[in-house]
Amino acid sequence: MLGQKRDGHPDVLPAMPLDPEETATIVTSRAIRAGHEEDFERWAAELDRLARAEPGFRASIRLGQTAGFQHLLFRFDDRGTAEAWRNSPAFVAHAAMADDYSTALDQIGTGDAVRFELPSDASAGKWKRFVTTWLTVFPVLLIVSLSVRMVVKEAPLPLQLLPSSLLLTATLQWVILPRLQRHTRFWLLQDGSGHLRT
């Protein structure tokens, strides 16, 4: 690839080195309980320090998906060194600390072209989403409907429902559902074994 020097002469940029085929990647995904963001920041920094001290460590990458949802990637020389770190007492003890305020999924893959299925908000169990949404919608709907009926009680039902539906939808969209998702994500995305769903 050619770059441009300040004096106008082209400069050849070095190519990115390819990882060997046996390179291993660990992905640790975490859905964090609201209010524990600073705990997680400290935990993630220490996890990165632990990884860097391990033989075979190559690189680490952090991906923030949404508020309270993080993916930490660690690259090692090969699967053996990656699994040795992941099964080490230091890693296991450190992971247990974050289990108190987050739900996790650890995955490992080998090679220079690795594919992972990452958890997302779309992975939530349908029955859990139904229960939490209904428990939130019902009281809001009740309050909005009663308030609107007090103001326009003589109006036909469609005219009563128009402001009710607008207020309910706006309240859910911008106020309630983002907070609900944030505070329940660690549970919504948890499967039967206690790990994050993909």
Summary of the structure (lengths in Angstrom):
residues: 198
radius of gyration: 24.3
end to end distance: 37.6
largest distance: 80.4
contacts: 533
relative contact order: 0.16
helix: 48%
strand: 22%
